């Protein structure tokens, strides 16, 4: 039994609801294709991903793959200590999570770059220089303009020319 499996078993016996337990439940659930599931502040959120979201996500992932390639741990997960960049495409129903508790959590975890692509506003918000539970710097980039991340750990310029709006 791995340490993770042992913690899950202990939490299930004690009735303690931990992130590991919640993730274990989610891994066993039949989540319909196209539904995004996330845990924020101890709550589980399920929201459909519209074509607009998938298109923006694909464009960001392709740019990252072109620059860095993609590697995962043997279990198929990255390590939380290695997270240097997070990009979110918001939905109207969960936007408060992205701009609120998730932004605070990423800043506390000292994630150097947090980007929110907001197809409703037609712009990206680039947060850098984490300080406590917030970021010291916010840069707004209109869809259509280049997002210059060359001065960050990401080290690339991301075109938003083809980012669709909702």
C-alpha positions as CSV (number, residue, x, y, z in Angstrom):
1,X,0.0,0.0,0.0
2,X,1.4,3.4,-1.0
3,X,1.5,6.4,1.4
4,X,-1.4,8.0,-0.5
5,X,-3.5,4.8,-0.3
6,X,-2.7,4.5,3.4
7,X,-3.8,8.2,4.0
8,X,-7.0,7.6,2.0
9,X,-7.8,4.4,4.0
10,X,-7.2,6.2,7.3
11,X,-9.4,9.2,6.3
12,X,-12.2,6.9,5.2
13,X,-12.1,5.0,8.5
14,X,-12.1,8.2,10.5
15,X,-14.7,9.9,8.4
16,X,-12.3,12.8,7.6
17,X,-12.9,14.4,4.3
18,X,-9.5,15.1,2.7
19,X,-8.5,16.2,-0.8
20,X,-7.1,12.7,-1.3
21,X,-10.5,11.2,-0.5
22,X,-12.3,13.6,-2.7
23,X,-10.0,12.9,-5.6
24,X,-10.4,9.2,-5.0
25,X,-14.1,9.6,-5.2
26,X,-13.9,11.7,-8.4
27,X,-11.6,9.1,-10.0
28,X,-14.3,6.5,-9.5
29,X,-17.2,8.6,-10.7
30,X,-18.4,8.3,-14.3
31,X,-17.8,11.9,-15.4
32,X,-19.5,12.6,-18.7
33,X,-17.2,13.7,-21.5
34,X,-16.9,17.5,-21.8
35,X,-17.5,18.1,-18.1
36,X,-14.8,19.7,-16.0
37,X,-14.6,18.8,-12.4
38,X,-12.5,20.7,-9.8
39,X,-12.3,21.0,-6.1
40,X,-12.1,24.5,-4.7
41,X,-12.3,25.3,-1.0
42,X,-13.5,21.8,-0.2
43,X,-16.4,22.0,-2.7
44,X,-16.7,20.0,-5.9
45,X,-17.7,22.0,-9.0
46,X,-18.8,20.3,-12.2
47,X,-19.2,22.5,-15.3
48,X,-19.6,21.8,-19.0
49,X,-16.7,22.9,-21.2
50,X,-17.9,24.8,-24.2
51,X,-16.1,24.7,-27.6
52,X,-14.8,28.2,-26.8
53,X,-13.0,26.9,-23.7
54,X,-11.5,23.9,-25.5
55,X,-10.3,26.0,-28.4
56,X,-8.4,28.4,-26.0
57,X,-7.1,25.5,-24.0
58,X,-5.8,23.7,-27.2
59,X,-4.0,26.9,-28.3
60,X,-2.3,27.3,-24.9
61,X,-1.3,23.7,-24.7
62,X,0.1,23.6,-28.2
63,X,2.3,26.6,-27.5
64,X,3.6,25.0,-24.3
65,X,4.2,21.6,-26.0
66,X,6.1,23.4,-28.9
67,X,8.4,25.0,-26.3
68,X,8.7,22.4,-23.6
69,X,7.1,19.1,-24.6
70,X,5.1,17.3,-21.9
71,X,6.3,14.9,-19.3
72,X,4.3,13.2,-16.5
73,X,5.3,11.2,-13.4
74,X,5.0,7.4,-13.7
75,X,1.5,7.7,-12.1
76,X,0.5,10.1,-14.8
77,X,0.5,13.2,-12.6
78,X,2.8,16.1,-12.4
79,X,4.3,17.1,-9.0
80,X,2.8,20.1,-7.3
81,X,6.3,21.5,-6.5
82,X,7.0,21.7,-10.3
83,X,4.0,23.9,-11.1
84,X,5.4,27.2,-12.4
85,X,2.5,28.2,-14.7
86,X,-1.3,27.9,-14.4
87,X,-3.8,28.9,-17.1
88,X,-7.5,28.9,-16.5
89,X,-10.3,29.5,-19.0
90,X,-13.2,30.8,-17.0
91,X,-16.9,30.0,-17.1
92,X,-19.4,32.5,-16.0
93,X,-20.7,30.1,-13.3
94,X,-17.2,29.5,-11.7
95,X,-15.5,32.8,-12.5
96,X,-15.5,33.8,-8.8
97,X,-13.4,30.8,-8.0
98,X,-10.8,31.6,-10.6
99,X,-10.5,35.3,-9.6
100,X,-10.9,34.5,-5.8
101,X,-9.9,31.4,-3.9
102,X,-7.9,29.7,-6.8
103,X,-5.9,32.9,-7.4
104,X,-5.2,33.1,-3.7
105,X,-4.2,29.4,-3.5
106,X,-1.8,29.7,-6.4
107,X,-0.2,32.8,-4.9
108,X,0.2,31.1,-1.5
109,X,1.8,28.1,-3.4
110,X,4.1,30.7,-5.0
111,X,3.1,29.7,-8.6
112,X,5.1,32.3,-10.5
113,X,2.6,32.9,-13.4
114,X,-1.2,32.6,-13.3
115,X,-3.2,33.4,-16.4
116,X,-7.0,33.7,-16.6
117,X,-8.3,33.7,-20.1
118,X,-11.8,35.3,-19.9
119,X,-13.7,34.8,-23.2
120,X,-16.6,36.8,-21.7
121,X,-14.4,39.9,-21.3
122,X,-12.3,39.1,-24.4
123,X,-9.0,39.4,-22.4
124,X,-6.5,37.6,-20.4
125,X,-5.3,38.6,-16.9
126,X,-1.7,37.7,-16.3
127,X,-0.7,37.6,-12.6
128,X,3.0,37.4,-11.6
129,X,5.1,38.0,-8.5
130,X,3.2,36.1,-5.9
131,X,3.1,37.8,-2.5
132,X,1.2,36.0,0.3
133,X,-2.2,35.2,-1.0
134,X,-2.2,37.6,-3.9
135,X,0.0,38.6,-6.9
136,X,1.9,41.9,-7.0
137,X,1.5,42.4,-10.7
138,X,-1.5,42.1,-13.0
139,X,-1.3,42.7,-16.7
140,X,-4.4,42.7,-18.9
141,X,-4.0,41.5,-22.5
142,X,-6.9,41.9,-25.0
143,X,-7.8,39.0,-27.2
144,X,-6.0,39.7,-30.4
145,X,-2.8,41.0,-28.7
146,X,0.3,38.9,-28.0
147,X,0.7,37.8,-24.4
148,X,4.4,38.5,-23.6
149,X,5.6,35.9,-21.0
150,X,9.2,36.1,-22.1
151,X,10.2,37.8,-18.8
152,X,8.7,35.0,-16.8
153,X,9.5,31.3,-16.2
154,X,7.2,30.5,-19.1
155,X,9.6,32.3,-21.5
156,X,7.4,32.6,-24.5
157,X,5.1,34.9,-26.3
158,X,1.6,33.5,-26.6
159,X,-0.6,34.7,-29.5
160,X,-4.3,35.4,-28.5
161,X,-5.2,36.4,-32.1
162,X,-7.4,33.3,-32.5
163,X,-8.9,33.1,-29.0
164,X,-12.6,33.0,-29.4
165,X,-15.1,35.1,-27.3
166,X,-18.2,33.9,-25.6
